[in-house]
Amino acid sequence: MCLPRSVPWRFYVLLTLAFLLSAPAQSLAQAIQLRVDLTDAPRNIYHAKMSVPAKPGAMTLVFPKWIPGNHRPSGPIAALTGLHFEAGGKGLAWQRDDIDMYAFHVVVPEGAKQVEVSLDSITTFDSAGGDGPAASSNLLDLNWNTVVLYPQGADSDAVEIVPSVKLPAGWKFATALMSPHPAGDEVEFAATTLTTLVDSPLIAGNHFREIELTSDTPTHFMDMVADEEADLAMRPEDLAAYRKLVAETGALFGARHYRQYHFLYTLSADVGQHGLEHHESNDSAAAERTLLDPDLHMLYGALVPHEFAHSWNGKYRRPAGLATRNYQEPMIGDLLWVYEGLTDYLGDLLAERSGLLTAEQYRESLALTAAMLDHRSGRTWRPLQDTARSVQTLRTIEAPEWTNWRRSLDYYPEGELIWLEVDSIIRRQTRGHRSLDDFCKRFHGGQSGPPKVVPYNFEDVVQGLNEVAPYDWATLLKERVASTSPRAPVGGIEGDGWKLVYNNQPNLFTKALEKLTKRADFSFSLGFTAAEDGKLDDVIVGSPAYQAGIGPGMKLIAVNGHKWKAEVLQDAITATQANTAPIELLVENGQFFQTYSISYHEGNRNPHLKRVSGQPDLLEVLLAPLTH
């Protein structure tokens, strides 16, 4: 029987608040018992049971909504199924709040001291904010926020939970949770807070490998699961690089804010690719054969360093608007160009300094980033600041059409360019005596110890930079994030003695991406990207293709009378450099066909960085490792 609709939902909220406020301070101090059955992971469904301390009267439990690291209300509420409440062996009627879809109201009967909750989490479309399922036939990735409810209004630091899991037979696991007690395929962990639980994902698999990267305190582990045993084969040079990554972060930040650290690394063709940061671990998922295939190795080279750097920038030091007291309070993303942009800068830098990327690969990645943003048509109407404030809407749009015009999560790549410029200015202002490394040590270092959060605001960032090198940082940063200039901020590249150029030689990253995704990138020539079948993913507003009338979603059929192939179009673009004839594209649009003429004669344009003679190479200095 459901609660009567004639009683307003606010009545239950008020009853709950009155109950919580009038209850003795220790009335809900007992720990929640959480038991998660993961044996159905190959079918992409998790089963959870909870025992929640309670008192008679109205009670509201909530499902985590605003998830740290995702910066938005991404808690997969649509995946929450099979919900059931009972007390004293009898089922309880429950009602979802009619406004807040993440809140569930029940009335606890007299004499009951706890409420039993059971639920299922469908993981087909949940992968820590990634683009695919959280499990496969041979592995799983458990984010605890998908299988837990907690009392409405409670601080996540104040909610105590005793978690346990049941794994598929023979599977091994890894997590940053402390004091595991395995008993066969079941594992119980020590009581912890909801904050720490949500901050400590668990991976498990039939094919599992753990490598101790450092034996000093705090210890660092590389924990890997894969669909195939062969995908866990790490080359000696990669092992050395990950060990150097640990050393480089120690030299860069000067402190560690964790008791131990686990690199949780999933290698799979089936599980969604993602990276999600945590205080004492990072949850990173890459393609199968990433450790074996040179192209994949390069494309994913900065993934783990990026998420590792977040332990300092994002988890320990966090924008005040993202440092909420629980998972229902809205987050404010104004400073994501620091949280994510600076981490994008540090992730690529640490990947090169540790040896996961070469100096050439770093420059090619930087060139592609700068070129992409230099052709971002949406820059003219949407400033970078708005991409940060709009994170919760931008992340919900998965279709590629018109991405360039509406912009995407540009606070990542454009933030990298901004912080590269900041580093360049510091080096020039101090004649090479200081750099952004000094800011990172002062701002993100502090004292080593267990996880904690130290919030900051814009003024704190400006003050921290001024302590390293006096400059009008406030004006510079405000101009960068508020700009609607059509051009990307390449001051860091140019200040470091390089410039962005285009030629017909493929960019290393573009070439690898085209091979992996089976797409052709003509962004910097005609102004579009195309799938293997000719479908146009996106068309840049203002580009030659756009001016000719072509739009995303259309499909290329023929090029100058020849059947569409990427190679045919590349040859046609090259040929136009020697004549004045337009390129004729036969395009399918729904049920209709039309030929479009594009007047373009600049050849294939691929981005690279080129040294500027007579200027010092500060980029080479920047990329030099801090440890030897």
C-alpha positions in Angstrom: 0.0 0.0 0.0 1.4 3.4 -1.0 1.2 6.5 1.1 -1.9 8.5 0.3 -1.4 11.2 -2.4 -3.7 13.6 -0.5 -0.9 14.2 2.1 1.6 16.7 0.7 5.2 15.5 0.3 6.3 18.5 2.4 4.5 17.0 5.4 6.9 14.1 5.3 9.9 16.3 4.9 8.8 18.4 7.9 8.2 15.3 9.9 11.6 14.0 9.0 13.3 17.2 9.9 11.5 17.5 13.2 12.4 13.9 14.0 16.1 14.5 13.1 16.3 17.8 15.0 14.6 16.5 18.1 16.4 13.1 18.3 19.3 12.8 20.7 22.7 13.4 19.1 23.7 9.7 19.2 20.3 8.3 18.2 21.5 7.5 14.6 25.1 6.9 15.5 24.9 3.2 14.9 26.5 2.1 11.6 24.6 1.2 8.5 25.3 -2.3 7.4 25.7 -2.5 3.7 26.0 -5.9 1.9 26.6 -5.9 -1.9 26.2 -9.0 -3.9 28.3 -8.7 -7.1 27.9 -12.2 -8.3 25.6 -11.0 -11.1 28.2 -8.5 -12.4 28.5 -10.4 -15.8 24.8 -9.6 -16.3 25.5 -6.0 -15.3 23.3 -5.9 -12.2 24.4 -5.5 -8.6 22.2 -6.5 -5.6 22.4 -4.6 -2.3 20.9 -4.9 1.2 21.1 -2.4 3.9 20.3 -2.3 7.6 19.7 1.4 8.5 19.3 2.5 12.2 15.9 4.1 12.6 13.3 5.3 15.1 9.5 5.2 14.8 8.0 8.0 12.7 8.6 9.5 9.3 12.0 8.8 7.7 13.5 9.9 4.4 16.4 8.2 2.7 18.2 9.6 -0.3 20.2 8.2 -3.2 23.5 10.1 -3.8 22.8 12.7 -6.5 25.8 15.1 -6.9 28.8 12.9 -7.4 32.3 14.2 -6.7 34.5 14.2 -9.8 31.5 14.3 -12.0 30.6 17.8 -10.8 26.9 17.3 -11.6 23.8 15.4 -10.5 25.0 12.2 -12.2 23.9 9.7 -9.5 22.3 7.0 -11.8 18.8 7.2 -10.3 17.2 5.6 -13.4 19.4 2.5 -12.7 18.0 2.1 -9.2 15.5 -0.8 -9.3 13.9 -3.5 -7.1 13.6 -1.1 -4.1 12.0 -2.6 -1.0 11.7 -1.5 2.6 10.8 -3.5 5.6 10.9 -3.4 9.4 10.4 -6.2 11.9 9.9 -8.7 9.0 7.0 -6.7 7.5 7.1 -4.7 4.3 6.8 -0.9 4.5 5.0 1.3 2.0 7.3 3.9 0.5 6.8 6.9 -1.7 9.3 8.8 -3.9 9.3 12.5 -3.3 7.2 14.2 -6.0 9.8 16.8 -6.7 13.2 15.3 -5.6 13.4 12.0 -7.5 16.4 11.0 -5.3 14.4 11.0 -2.0 12.2 8.1 -0.6 9.8 8.5 2.3 8.7 5.7 4.7 7.0 5.6 8.0 8.9 3.5 10.6 6.5 1.5 12.8 6.5 1.5 16.6 9.2 -0.7 18.2 11.4 -0.8 15.1 15.0 0.1 15.6 16.2 -0.4 12.0 14.8 -0.4 8.5 15.9 -3.1 6.0 16.4 -1.9 2.5 17.1 -4.0 -0.6 17.8 -2.6 -4.1 19.3 -3.5 -7.4 21.6 -1.3 -9.5 21.6 -1.8 -13.2 25.1 -1.0 -14.3 24.7 -1.2 -18.1 25.0 2.5 -18.5 27.0 3.3 -15.3 30.8 3.5 -15.4 31.9 6.3 -13.1 30.7 8.9 -15.5 32.1 7.0 -18.5 30.5 5.9 -21.7 29.6 2.3 -21.1 28.7 -0.5 -18.6 30.5 -1.0 -15.3 31.1 -4.7 -15.7 31.8 -7.5 -18.2 32.0 -11.3 -18.1 35.4 -11.1 -16.4 35.6 -7.9 -14.4 33.6 -5.2 -12.5 34.0 -1.7 -11.3 31.9 -0.9 -8.2 31.2 2.8 -7.3 29.5 2.6 -3.9 27.3 5.6 -4.5 25.2 3.4 -6.9 24.2 0.9 -4.2 23.6 3.0 -1.1 20.9 5.2 0.5 21.5 7.4 3.5 19.4 9.7 5.8 18.3 12.9 4.3 20.1 16.0 5.6 23.0 14.1 7.1 26.6 15.1 6.6 28.4 12.3 4.6 31.3 12.6 7.1 28.8 11.7 9.9 27.2 8.6 8.4 29.0 5.5 9.5 28.8 2.4 7.3 30.2 -1.2 7.5 30.4 -2.4 3.9 30.9 -5.9 2.5 30.8 -7.5 -0.9 30.3 -11.0 -2.3 32.4 -11.5 -5.4 31.9 -13.9 -8.3 33.7 -17.2 -7.5 37.5 -16.9 -7.8 37.6 -13.2 -8.6 40.2 -11.0 -6.9 39.7 -7.4 -5.8 41.4 -4.1 -5.0 40.2 -1.0 -3.2 41.6 1.8 -1.0 39.2 0.7 1.8 41.1 -0.3 4.9 41.2 -3.6 6.8 39.5 -6.0 4.4 38.5 -9.4 5.9 38.1 -12.0 3.2 36.2 -15.2 3.8 36.0 -17.1 0.6 34.3 -14.9 -2.0 32.9 -12.6 0.7 34.9 -9.6 2.0 33.9 -7.3 4.9 35.6 -4.0 5.5 36.1 -2.0 8.6 33.5 0.6 9.5 34.0 3.9 7.6 32.2 7.1 6.8 30.0 7.5 3.8 32.5 10.1 2.5 35.3 7.6 2.5 33.1 4.8 1.1 32.0 6.8 -1.9 35.6 7.9 -2.3 36.9 4.3 -2.5 35.7 2.4 -5.5 36.4 -1.3 -5.8 37.5 -3.3 -8.9 37.5 -7.0 -9.2 38.1 -9.6 -11.9 38.9 -13.1 -13.0 42.1 -11.8 -14.5 43.8 -9.6 -11.8 47.3 -8.4 -11.2 48.7 -6.3 -8.3 52.1 -4.6 -8.5 53.7 -2.9 -5.5 55.2 0.3 -7.0 56.7 1.6 -3.7 57.3 -0.1 -0.4 57.9 3.1 1.5 55.1 4.7 3.5 52.7 5.5 2.0 52.7 2.4 -0.2 51.6 2.7 -3.8 49.9 -0.2 -5.7 49.1 -0.7 -9.3 45.9 -2.9 -9.3 44.8 -4.1 -12.7 41.9 -6.1 -14.1 41.3 -7.1 -17.7 39.1 -9.2 -19.8 42.1 -11.2 -21.0 45.1 -12.3 -19.0 47.5 -11.2 -21.8 46.3 -7.5 -21.4 47.9 -7.4 -18.0 51.4 -7.7 -19.3 53.2 -4.5 -18.3 56.5 -3.7 -20.0 59.5 -3.1 -17.7 59.8 0.5 -19.1 56.1 1.1 -18.1 56.7 -0.2 -14.7 59.7 2.1 -14.3 57.6 5.0 -15.6 54.8 4.4 -13.0 57.3 4.3 -10.3 58.9 7.5 -11.6 55.4 9.0 -11.7 55.1 8.4 -7.9 58.6 10.0 -7.4 57.7 13.0 -9.7 54.5 13.8 -7.8 56.5 13.7 -4.5 59.0 16.2 -5.9 56.3 18.4 -7.4 53.9 18.6 -4.5 56.2 17.9 -1.5 53.5 16.1 0.5 51.0 13.2 0.2 47.5 13.3 1.5 46.7 9.6 1.7 47.6 6.6 3.9 48.2 4.4 0.9 47.4 4.8 -2.8 45.9 2.4 -5.3 46.0 2.9 -9.1 42.8 1.0 -10.0 43.3 0.2 -13.7 40.6 -1.5 -15.8 41.6 -2.7 -19.3 38.5 -3.8 -21.3 36.7 -3.5 -24.6 33.4 -3.8 -22.9 33.5 -1.6 -19.9 33.1 2.2 -20.4 36.3 4.2 -20.7 36.6 6.7 -17.9 38.8 8.2 -15.3 37.6 9.3 -11.8 39.7 10.7 -9.1 39.7 9.9 -5.4 41.8 10.8 -2.4 43.5 7.4 -2.1 42.9 5.8 -5.5 42.0 6.6 -9.0 39.5 4.6 -11.0 40.8 4.5 -14.6 39.4 2.4 -17.4 41.2 2.2 -20.8 40.8 0.0 -23.9 42.0 -3.6 -24.0 45.6 -3.9 -25.1 46.5 -0.4 -23.9 49.7 -1.7 -22.4 50.5 -3.6 -25.6 49.5 -1.4 -28.5 51.7 1.7 -29.2 48.9 3.9 -30.4 46.6 3.0 -27.5 49.5 3.4 -25.1 50.0 7.0 -26.4 46.4 7.9 -26.4 45.9 6.8 -22.8 49.3 7.8 -21.6 48.1 10.8 -19.6 45.0 9.1 -18.1 46.5 7.7 -14.9 48.8 10.7 -14.3 45.8 13.0 -14.6 43.7 11.2 -12.1 46.7 10.8 -9.8 47.3 14.5 -9.8 43.7 15.0 -8.7 44.6 13.6 -5.3 46.3 17.0 -4.7 44.3 19.3 -7.1 40.7 18.5 -6.7 40.5 16.2 -3.7 42.9 17.8 -1.1 42.6 21.4 -2.5 39.1 21.8 -3.8 37.0 24.8 -5.0 34.6 25.8 -2.2 31.7 25.4 -4.6 32.5 21.7 -5.0 33.2 21.0 -1.3 29.7 20.1 -0.4 28.8 18.4 2.9 26.8 15.6 1.3 25.7 14.3 -2.1 22.4 16.1 -2.3 23.7 19.7 -2.1 24.3 21.3 -5.6 27.8 21.9 -6.7 29.1 25.1 -8.2 31.6 24.6 -11.0 33.0 28.1 -11.6 36.6 27.1 -10.8 36.6 23.9 -12.9 39.2 25.6 -15.1 41.5 25.2 -12.1 40.2 21.9 -10.8 40.3 20.2 -14.2 42.2 22.6 -16.4 45.3 22.7 -14.1 45.0 18.9 -13.7 44.9 18.5 -17.5 48.1 20.5 -17.6 49.7 18.5 -14.8 48.5 15.1 -16.2 50.2 15.7 -19.6 53.3 17.1 -17.9 53.7 14.3 -15.4 53.1 11.7 -18.2 56.1 13.2 -20.1 58.3 13.7 -17.0 57.7 10.1 -15.9 58.3 8.6 -19.4 54.7 7.5 -20.2 54.8 10.0 -23.1 57.8 11.2 -25.1 58.6 14.9 -25.5 57.5 14.7 -29.1 54.2 13.1 -28.2 53.6 15.8 -25.5 54.2 18.5 -28.2 51.9 16.8 -30.7 49.1 16.5 -28.0 49.6 20.2 -27.1 49.4 21.2 -30.8 46.2 19.3 -31.4 44.7 20.9 -28.3 45.6 24.4 -29.4 44.4 23.8 -33.0 41.1 22.3 -31.8 40.4 25.3 -29.6 41.6 27.8 -32.2 38.9 26.4 -34.5 36.2 26.3 -31.8 33.5 28.4 -33.3 31.4 28.5 -30.1 34.2 30.6 -28.5 32.5 33.7 -30.1 29.4 33.4 -28.0 30.2 31.2 -25.0 33.1 32.1 -22.7 35.2 29.4 -21.0 33.6 30.3 -17.6 30.2 29.3 -18.9 31.5 25.8 -19.9 32.4 25.3 -16.3 29.1 26.6 -14.9 27.2 24.5 -17.5 29.0 21.3 -16.7 25.8 19.6 -15.6 24.1 20.2 -18.9 27.1 19.9 -21.2 27.9 16.4 -19.9 24.4 15.2 -20.7 24.7 15.7 -24.5 26.3 12.7 -26.1 25.5 13.4 -29.7 28.5 14.9 -31.6 26.4 17.2 -33.8 27.1 20.9 -33.4 29.6 20.2 -30.6 32.0 22.9 -32.0 29.3 25.5 -31.9 27.8 24.8 -28.5 31.2 24.0 -27.0 32.0 21.0 -24.8 33.9 20.5 -21.5 36.5 23.1 -22.7 37.6 24.0 -19.2 39.8 20.9 -19.5 41.9 21.6 -22.7 41.6 25.4 -22.6 42.5 25.3 -18.9 45.7 23.5 -19.9 46.6 26.3 -22.3 45.9 28.9 -19.6 48.1 27.2 -17.0 50.8 26.7 -19.6 50.7 30.5 -20.1 50.8 31.1 -16.4 53.9 28.9 -16.1 55.6 30.8 -19.0 54.9 34.1 -17.3 56.3 33.0 -14.0 59.5 31.7 -15.6 60.0 35.0 -17.5 59.0 37.2 -14.5 61.5 35.4 -12.2 64.2 34.9 -15.0 63.8 31.1 -14.7 64.2 30.9 -10.9 60.5 29.9 -10.3 57.7 28.2 -12.2 54.3 26.8 -11.8 55.9 23.9 -10.0 56.6 26.3 -7.1 52.9 27.3 -7.0 51.9 23.6 -6.9 54.1 22.9 -4.0 52.9 25.9 -2.0 49.2 25.6 -2.9 48.7 21.8 -3.1 51.5 20.6 -0.7 51.1 21.4 2.9 51.7 18.5 5.4 51.4 14.8 4.6 48.7 12.8 6.3 45.3 11.2 5.8 42.8 12.6 3.4 41.2 16.0 4.1 39.7 18.8 2.1 41.1 22.4 2.1 38.7 24.6 0.1 39.7 27.6 -1.9 38.3 30.4 -4.0 39.5 32.6 -6.9 41.2 35.1 -4.5 43.2 32.3 -2.9 44.5 31.2 -6.3 45.5 34.7 -7.2 47.2 35.2 -3.8 49.1 31.9 -4.2 50.4 32.9 -7.6 51.5 36.3 -6.3 53.4 34.6 -3.6 55.4 32.8 -6.3 55.7 35.7 -8.8 54.0 39.2 -8.4 51.9 39.9 -11.4 48.4 41.1 -12.2 47.1 37.5 -12.1 43.5 38.5 -11.3 43.2 40.5 -14.5 44.9 37.9 -16.7 42.8 35.0 -15.4 39.5 36.9 -15.5 40.2 37.9 -19.1 41.0 34.4 -20.1 37.9 32.8 -18.7 35.6 35.6 -19.8 37.0 35.9 -23.3 34.8 35.5 -26.4 37.8 35.9 -28.8 37.6 33.5 -31.7 41.3 32.6 -31.1 42.7 30.2 -28.5 45.0 31.4 -25.7 48.3 30.2 -27.1 50.5 32.7 -25.1 52.1 29.9 -23.2 53.2 28.1 -26.4 54.5 31.3 -27.9 56.1 32.5 -24.7 58.0 29.1 -24.4 59.6 29.6 -27.8 57.3 27.6 -30.1 54.4 28.4 -32.5 51.4 26.5 -33.8 51.8 25.5 -37.5 49.9 23.4 -40.0 51.3 21.1 -42.8 50.4 17.9 -44.6 52.2 15.7 -42.2 49.7 13.8 -39.9 49.6 14.8 -36.2 50.6 11.7 -34.2 47.4 11.8 -32.0 45.1 12.5 -34.9 46.6 9.6 -36.8 46.1 7.2 -33.9 42.6 8.5 -33.2 41.6 8.1 -36.8 42.9 4.5 -36.8 41.2 3.7 -33.5 37.8 5.3 -34.2 37.7 4.7 -38.0 37.0 8.4 -38.5 38.6 11.0 -40.7 39.4 14.4 -39.4 39.3 17.3 -41.8 38.6 19.9 -39.0 41.5 22.2 -40.0 40.9 22.1 -43.7 37.3 21.7 -44.9 35.9 21.9 -41.3 34.4 18.5 -40.5 35.0 15.0 -39.2 33.5 12.0 -40.9 32.8 8.4 -40.0 34.0 5.5 -42.2 30.6 5.4 -43.8 30.7 9.1 -44.6 28.4 10.4 -41.9 29.5 13.8 -40.7 29.9 14.0 -36.9 30.3 17.7 -36.8 30.8 20.7 -39.0 32.6 23.8 -37.8 30.5 27.0 -38.1 32.2 29.3 -40.5 34.4 26.6 -42.1 34.5 26.1 -45.9 32.1 23.1 -45.6 29.7 25.1 -43.5 29.7 28.1 -45.8 28.9 25.7 -48.7 25.8 24.6 -46.9 26.9 21.3 -45.4 25.8 20.3 -41.8 26.4 17.6 -39.2 24.3 14.4 -39.6 24.6 14.5 -43.4 26.4 11.7 -45.2 29.2 11.9 -47.8 28.5 9.8 -50.9 31.0 10.9 -53.5 34.0 13.2 -53.9 34.4 14.8 -57.4 32.4 11.9 -58.8 34.3 9.2 -57.0 32.9 7.0 -54.2 33.6 8.5 -50.8 36.7 7.4 -49.0 38.9 9.4 -46.7 41.9 8.8 -49.0 39.9 10.1 -52.0 39.0 13.3 -50.2 42.6 13.8 -49.0 43.8 13.5 -52.5 41.2 15.9 -53.8 42.2 18.5 -51.1 45.9 18.1 -52.1 45.0 18.5 -55.8 43.2 21.8 -55.2 46.5 23.5 -54.3 47.5 23.4 -57.9 44.2 24.6 -59.5 41.2 26.8 -58.9 38.5 24.1 -59.2 36.2 23.6 -56.3 35.7 20.2 -54.5 32.4 18.7 -55.4 30.8 16.6 -52.6 27.7 14.6 -53.2 25.9 14.5 -49.9 22.9 12.5 -48.6 20.6 14.4 -46.3 17.7 12.2 -45.1 15.9 11.1 -48.3 17.5 13.7 -50.5 20.8 14.1 -52.3 22.6 17.3 -53.2 26.0 18.2 -54.6 27.9 21.0 -52.8 30.8 22.9 -54.2 33.6 23.9 -51.8 36.1 26.5 -52.8 39.2 25.5 -50.8 42.9 25.6 -51.9 45.0 25.4 -48.8 45.7 21.7 -48.8 45.6 19.2 -45.9 46.3 21.0 -42.6 47.6 19.1 -39.6 48.7 20.8 -36.4 52.2 20.7 -35.0 54.5 22.9 -32.9 57.6 24.5 -34.5 60.5 26.1 -32.7 60.9 29.9 -33.1 64.5 30.7 -33.8 66.2 33.2 -31.5 63.9 32.5 -28.5 64.8 30.2 -25.5 63.1 26.8 -25.4 61.3 27.1 -22.1 59.1 24.1 -23.1 62.2 21.9 -23.0 63.0 23.2 -19.5 59.3 22.6 -18.5 59.4 19.0 -19.5 62.6 18.2 -17.6 61.9 15.6 -14.8 62.3 16.8 -11.2 63.9 13.5 -10.1 66.9 11.6 -11.5 
